[in-house]
Amino acid sequence: MNSQLVCSDVIANSGIAFGTSGARGLVSEFTSDVCAAFAVAFIKSIDTEFSFNTVALAIDNRPSSYAMAQACAAGLKLLDLNVVYYGVIPTPALAYKAMQDNVPSIMITGSHIPFDRNGLKFYRPDGEITKADEQAILANGAVLPSISELSSNWDFAELTVNKEAEAAYISRYANLFSQDALAGKKVGIYEHSSAGRDIYKKLFEQLGAEVTSLERSDTFVPIDTEAVSVEDQQKALAWSKQHGFDAIFSTDGDGDRPLIADENGNWLNGDTLGLLTSQILDIDALAVPVSCNTAIEKSHSFKLVVRTKIGSPYVIAEFSALKEQFTRVAGFEANGGYLLGADIDVNGKVLSALPTRDALLPALLVLAHVTSIAELVSALPQRFMASDRLKEFPTAKSKELLSKFTQNIELLTHALNLPAYQIVDTTDGLRVTLDNNDIVHIRPSGNAPELRCYTEAGSADEVAALLENTIAFLSTFK
């Protein structure tokens, strides 16, 4: 006879925690029981608010993701729910289709973190879960049989891929633009192991672009759009020179964070891309995390800009209030993920809200509306940002260090020989604005044991030096 498991206990003992977007942990921690417990706890935490009999699942290309999906499906079937499996697709494609169908969904992905880790992202029928929903999942006391015990006598069923979510996501953008919207544009797509790599080339070519696929990988590649590696910077420069691209497009692992290089092969910062996208869309009000570039406000392009803690749930939480005052509402993050908070008119057509990070909308809009991305960027207020991270930096140690600096800012500024400071912002981590308007922002990652650093200055050389010096100083505390 199978033993009974309480979801909240299984989750509490797993070592897995919610980060800035979804639950993340080591693959070894995502056992069958843990995956099933998360899936069941999620559904039981929302089943009094919504009526549904189906849950949608999708995965990224990580080696561990399919087995995790099988375990989630097994747990969901214990609740007599139908499971629709959309295979390997971008997170926004899953969210979009599930919201259209008014059903909840679960994306198995670790986004940009290394392949020895993975995660789960949860979507209610009305969109991405909130921080309150996360707490409800963690506290849910639903009971289920031990899936791991069941699996010793029952092989997990193979999941049959349904292609409807992929088709719906392509149609969302194919129908928004004319068939020649990208005609004459040469685009390189850095495919690596992105969950959307089979979608992007198809869509870009459908809109008239000449597309070259670059570096498709059979092994998982953890691309972090907030901290582009020197190797990937060099690749883009070389590809641009070799092929004469108008742009290079890529994403992180689950396709919700874009990475775009201009015609010279220079990768754009994600918040720069978000700013350009918002200008093209004529957005009224924005919600953005505190880590984003101050060029947003300095551009004077928006009626209101609200700053939040880092993480898409915090951005989304601001949309309701913004929509009470404004019609065209959106948000984006420093990683480039774009969140459309309201239905808006684009090209004479209605583009429905998609309040979760999306990589395709900013890429397509910028490419369709400009001849030179570099010229568009140069017209913005010239504030430069750089970011990096210290890996294997325990979260507890990060918090202890930030507490120490917060209590005595001079410990940081004097060590780095920085000017006096004028603003200290502790919305998320420690963000110090100096008298010369340079910014140093330090915070623990919400997804992995990493200490992240963001810097902003008036030139590329200055911001690079500020980041290098700050990272070198922080590394002495490892």
KALINUR-V487579 format. One record per residue. N is the residue number from 0. RES is the residue in one letter. SS is DSSP state (alpha for helix, beta for strand, coil for the rest). OMEGA is omega in whole degrees, 0 to 359 (NA if undefined). Layout:
n = (N,N)
res = (RES,RES)
ss = (SS,SS)
omega = (OMEGA,OMEGA)
This chain:
n = (0,1,2,3,4,5,6,7,8,9,10,11,12,13,14,15,16,17,18,19,20,21,22,23,24,25,26,27,28,29,30,31,32,33,34,35,36,37,38,39,40,41,42,43,44,45,46,47,48,49,50,51,52,53,54,55,56,57,58,59,60,61,62,63,64,65,66,67,68,69,70,71,72,73,74,75,76,77,78,79,80,81,82,83,84,85,86,87,88,89,90,91,92,93,94,95,96,97,98,99,100,101,102,103,104,105,106,107,108,109,110,111,112,113,114,115,116,117,118,119,120,121,122,123,124,125,126,127,128,129,130,131,132,133,134,135,136,137,138,139,140,141,142,143,144,145,146,147,148,149,150,151,152,153,154,155,156,157,158,159,160,161,162,163,164,165,166,167,168,169,170,171,172,173,174,175,176,177,178,179,180,181,182,183,184,185,186,187,188,189,190,191,192,193,194,195,196,197,198,199,200,201,202,203,204,205,206,207,208,209,210,211,212,213,214,215,216,217,218,219,220,221,222,223,224,225,226,227,228,229,230,231,232,233,234,235,236,237,238,239,240,241,242,243,244,245,246,247,248,249,250,251,252,253,254,255,256,257,258,259,260,261,262,263,264,265,266,267,268,269,270,271,272,273,274,275,276,277,278,279,280,281,282,283,284,285,286,287,288,289,290,291,292,293,294,295,296,297,298,299,300,301,302,303,304,305,306,307,308,309,310,311,312,313,314,315,316,317,318,319,320,321,322,323,324,325,326,327,328,329,330,331,332,333,334,335,336,337,338,339,340,341,342,343,344,345,346,347,348,349,350,351,352,353,354,355,356,357,358,359,360,361,362,363,364,365,366,367,368,369,370,371,372,373,374,375,376,377,378,379,380,381,382,383,384,385,386,387,388,389,390,391,392,393,394,395,396,397,398,399,400,401,402,403,404,405,406,407,408,409,410,411,412,413,414,415,416,417,418,419,420,421,422,423,424,425,426,427,428,429,430,431,432,433,434,435,436,437,438,439,440,441,442,443,444,445,446,447,448,449,450,451,452,453,454,455,456,457,458,459,460,461,462,463,464,465,466,467,468,469,470,471,472,473,474,475,476,477)
res = (M,N,S,Q,L,V,C,S,D,V,I,A,N,S,G,I,A,F,G,T,S,G,A,R,G,L,V,S,E,F,T,S,D,V,C,A,A,F,A,V,A,F,I,K,S,I,D,T,E,F,S,F,N,T,V,A,L,A,I,D,N,R,P,S,S,Y,A,M,A,Q,A,C,A,A,G,L,K,L,L,D,L,N,V,V,Y,Y,G,V,I,P,T,P,A,L,A,Y,K,A,M,Q,D,N,V,P,S,I,M,I,T,G,S,H,I,P,F,D,R,N,G,L,K,F,Y,R,P,D,G,E,I,T,K,A,D,E,Q,A,I,L,A,N,G,A,V,L,P,S,I,S,E,L,S,S,N,W,D,F,A,E,L,T,V,N,K,E,A,E,A,A,Y,I,S,R,Y,A,N,L,F,S,Q,D,A,L,A,G,K,K,V,G,I,Y,E,H,S,S,A,G,R,D,I,Y,K,K,L,F,E,Q,L,G,A,E,V,T,S,L,E,R,S,D,T,F,V,P,I,D,T,E,A,V,S,V,E,D,Q,Q,K,A,L,A,W,S,K,Q,H,G,F,D,A,I,F,S,T,D,G,D,G,D,R,P,L,I,A,D,E,N,G,N,W,L,N,G,D,T,L,G,L,L,T,S,Q,I,L,D,I,D,A,L,A,V,P,V,S,C,N,T,A,I,E,K,S,H,S,F,K,L,V,V,R,T,K,I,G,S,P,Y,V,I,A,E,F,S,A,L,K,E,Q,F,T,R,V,A,G,F,E,A,N,G,G,Y,L,L,G,A,D,I,D,V,N,G,K,V,L,S,A,L,P,T,R,D,A,L,L,P,A,L,L,V,L,A,H,V,T,S,I,A,E,L,V,S,A,L,P,Q,R,F,M,A,S,D,R,L,K,E,F,P,T,A,K,S,K,E,L,L,S,K,F,T,Q,N,I,E,L,L,T,H,A,L,N,L,P,A,Y,Q,I,V,D,T,T,D,G,L,R,V,T,L,D,N,N,D,I,V,H,I,R,P,S,G,N,A,P,E,L,R,C,Y,T,E,A,G,S,A,D,E,V,A,A,L,L,E,N,T,I,A,F,L,S,T,F,K)
ss = (coil,coil,coil,beta,beta,beta,alpha,alpha,alpha,alpha,alpha,alpha,coil,coil,coil,coil,beta,beta,coil,coil,coil,coil,beta,beta,beta,beta,alpha,alpha,alpha,coil,coil,alpha,alpha,alpha,alpha,alpha,alpha,alpha,alpha,alpha,alpha,alpha,alpha,alpha,alpha,alpha,coil,coil,coil,coil,coil,coil,coil,beta,beta,beta,beta,beta,beta,coil,coil,coil,coil,coil,alpha,alpha,alpha,alpha,alpha,alpha,alpha,alpha,alpha,alpha,alpha,alpha,alpha,coil,coil,coil,coil,beta,beta,beta,beta,beta,beta,beta,coil,coil,alpha,alpha,alpha,alpha,alpha,alpha,alpha,alpha,alpha,alpha,alpha,coil,coil,beta,beta,beta,beta,beta,coil,coil,coil,coil,coil,coil,coil,coil,beta,beta,beta,beta,beta,beta,beta,beta,coil,coil,beta,beta,coil,coil,alpha,alpha,alpha,alpha,alpha,alpha,alpha,alpha,alpha,coil,coil,coil,beta,beta,beta,coil,alpha,alpha,alpha,alpha,alpha,alpha,alpha,coil,coil,coil,coil,coil,coil,coil,beta,coil,coil,alpha,alpha,alpha,alpha,alpha,alpha,alpha,alpha,alpha,alpha,alpha,coil,coil,coil,coil,coil,coil,coil,coil,coil,coil,coil,beta,beta,beta,beta,beta,beta,beta,coil,coil,coil,coil,alpha,alpha,alpha,alpha,alpha,alpha,alpha,alpha,alpha,alpha,coil,coil,coil,beta,beta,beta,beta,beta,beta,beta,coil,coil,coil,coil,coil,coil,coil,coil,coil,coil,coil,coil,coil,alpha,alpha,alpha,alpha,alpha,alpha,alpha,alpha,alpha,alpha,alpha,alpha,alpha,alpha,coil,coil,coil,beta,beta,beta,beta,beta,coil,coil,coil,coil,coil,coil,beta,beta,beta,beta,coil,coil,coil,coil,coil,beta,coil,coil,alpha,alpha,alpha,alpha,alpha,alpha,alpha,alpha,alpha,alpha,alpha,coil,coil,coil,coil,beta,beta,beta,beta,beta,coil,coil,coil,coil,coil,alpha,alpha,alpha,alpha,coil,coil,coil,coil,coil,beta,beta,beta,beta,beta,coil,coil,coil,alpha,alpha,alpha,alpha,alpha,alpha,coil,alpha,alpha,alpha,alpha,alpha,alpha,alpha,coil,coil,coil,beta,beta,beta,beta,coil,coil,coil,coil,coil,beta,beta,beta,coil,coil,coil,beta,beta,beta,coil,coil,beta,beta,beta,coil,coil,beta,beta,beta,beta,beta,coil,alpha,alpha,alpha,alpha,alpha,alpha,alpha,alpha,alpha,alpha,coil,coil,coil,alpha,alpha,alpha,alpha,alpha,alpha,coil,coil,coil,coil,coil,beta,beta,beta,beta,beta,beta,beta,coil,coil,coil,coil,alpha,alpha,alpha,alpha,alpha,alpha,alpha,alpha,alpha,alpha,alpha,alpha,alpha,coil,coil,alpha,alpha,alpha,alpha,alpha,alpha,coil,coil,coil,coil,coil,beta,beta,beta,beta,beta,coil,coil,coil,coil,beta,beta,beta,beta,beta,coil,coil,coil,coil,beta,beta,beta,beta,beta,beta,coil,coil,coil,coil,coil,coil,beta,beta,beta,beta,beta,beta,beta,coil,coil,alpha,alpha,alpha,alpha,alpha,alpha,alpha,alpha,alpha,alpha,alpha,alpha,alpha,alpha,alpha,alpha,coil,coil,coil)
omega = (183,176,180,180,175,187,183,178,180,182,181,182,187,186,181,182,174,177,181,179,178,178,184,176,177,177,181,179,180,176,178,180,182,179,180,180,178,182,181,180,178,183,181,180,181,190,175,181,186,176,181,175,184,174,180,177,171,184,169,186,178,180,185,192,184,180,177,177,178,180,176,181,179,178,181,181,174,177,181,178,172,178,174,184,184,175,181,178,177,178,180,177,177,183,182,181,181,178,176,183,179,177,175,180,179,176,177,182,171,178,187,186,185,189,176,176,177,183,178,174,186,179,170,177,180,175,185,181,179,175,176,177,178,180,178,177,183,185,187,184,178,182,177,175,177,180,181,176,178,186,178,179,185,177,178,181,173,181,181,184,173,186,187,180,177,181,181,180,176,181,180,184,177,181,182,184,174,183,179,184,181,181,180,180,175,186,171,177,177,192,187,180,182,180,182,188,178,179,192,182,180,183,181,179,178,179,171,182,170,191,174,177,183,170,170,186,176,175,185,180,181,179,177,184,177,181,183,184,176,179,180,174,180,178,182,179,181,179,181,180,183,189,182,182,168,178,171,182,174,178,170,187,184,169,176,177,181,172,185,175,179,184,178,180,178,179,176,169,183,181,173,177,179,178,178,180,182,176,180,180,181,181,178,187,183,165,181,178,183,183,184,183,179,173,179,178,183,179,181,183,190,180,179,173,179,179,184,167,182,180,183,178,180,177,181,182,181,188,183,181,180,182,175,183,189,182,185,188,180,176,174,182,180,177,176,180,185,183,180,189,182,173,180,177,177,180,180,180,179,174,185,180,174,185,171,184,180,181,188,185,180,180,183,181,182,180,184,188,183,173,182,177,181,179,178,179,183,180,179,170,189,172,186,180,174,180,178,182,171,182,180,177,186,182,180,179,177,181,178,181,180,176,179,180,182,180,180,185,182,176,179,185,180,180,181,180,183,176,176,182,181,182,172,183,180,177,179,186,180,181,185,174,184,181,178,179,169,183,170,183,182,178,173,174,176,186,187,178,183,173,184,178,178,177,178,180,185,178,181,180,181,182,178,179,179,179,182,181,181,178,180,179,181,181,179,181,181,NA)
